[in-house]
């Protein structure tokens, strides 16, 4: 009976390690699906702002949502 619990525990540990290692890939895939072309999301104390990443010279537009 102890061996069965050890096997289950081992499989849970392996699954947790795999899930942890693949989480960055999953989060990047989901984020790229909701891409705001050339905008970067920045969280500030005033709220979420979207900053343009295009080179527009010295002035950069900021969009607040």
N, C-alpha and C positions, 0 to 999 in steps of 0.2 A: 504494500500500500504506500510506503514511503517513497519507493522508486517512482510510482506513478505521479506523486506530487512534485518530485524533483524534475521529472520530464516536463510536466505542465509548466512549472516555474521557469525551466530553461527556455521553453518555447515563448513564454510571455516576455522574458528578458530579451531574446533575439528579436521578437517583433517590436519591442520598445526601441531597441537600438536602430533597427531599420527605419522605423517611423521617424525617429529623431534625425537620422542622417538624410532622409528624403524630404523633410519639411521645408528647407529653404528652396528646393526645386519646385515644390508645389506652390509655395507662396509667390514665387516669381512668376510662375505660369498664370496664376489667377490675377496677379497685378497687371501683367502685360495685356490681358484681355480687356481691362478697363483703362486703357492708356488714354491720357489726355494729350494728344500730340504736342510735343515740345513744352509741356507744362510740368513743373515739379511741385508736389504737394508738401507744404511746410506747416507744421502745427506750432502755433504761437499762443501766447497768453490771451491774445485778442480773438483767437479762433483759427480756423484752417485757412491758409492762403495758398494760392496757386501762382507760382512764379514762372515766367517764361524762360526757357533755357536757350532760346535762339539768340544769336548775337545781333542785338539791335542797337549797338553803339553804347554811349554812356547811360542812356535812359533805359530802364527796364520796367516793363509794365507788370503790375501786381494785381491779381484778381482776388477779391475776397468773397467767400461763399458762406 
